[in-house]
Amino acid sequence: MPDHFYVYPAYLEKLSRAGGRRVPAGDGLTEVTAEEIAEAARRLGAKVEVEATKQYPRRFFTYAGRVKVAKKPGTTKAAFLRALAAELKRRRASGGRA
C-alpha cells in the first residue's frame, strides 16, 4: 500500500461529483491551485510535494498540477480532504478570496 496519496485541485472545486469533486458541495471552492493546496496541507501538518506539470485525468485539458501528500496513520483521504477544504476556506476568509 502506498505511503502517500494525491490531491488534485478538482477534488476541492465547485464541480459535480462526476466532474471530480470529492468534498461536500457546500465545501467546494473556486479556482483552487496546487500551490494553495500545498500551503494549506503544510498548515495541517502534512508533508507535501507539488507536481505542477501533472493533470487530472477527468480534466485532461488543463494542467492544474497535483499535490503528493504523505499519509498519516489513522487519517483517511476523505477526512483529510474535508479538513483541507475547511482550512482553505478559513485562509480565504481572512485573505478576502472566496
C-alpha positions, 0 to 999 in steps of 0.5 A: 500500500502506498505511503502517500496519496494525491490531491488534485485541485478538482477534488476541492472545486465547485464541480459535480461529483462526476466532474471530480469533486470529492468534498461536500458541495457546500465545501467546494471552492473556486479556482483552487491551485496546487500551490494553495493546496500545498500551503494549506496541507503544510498548515495541517501538518502534512508533508507535501510535494507539488507536481505542477506539470501533472493533470487530472485525468477527468480534466485532461485539458488543463494542467492544474498540477497535483499535490503528493501528500504523505499519509498519516496513520489513522487519517483517511483521504476523505477526512483529510480532504474535508479538513483541507477544504475547511482550512482553505476556506478559513485562509480565504476568509481572512485573505478576502478570496472566496 
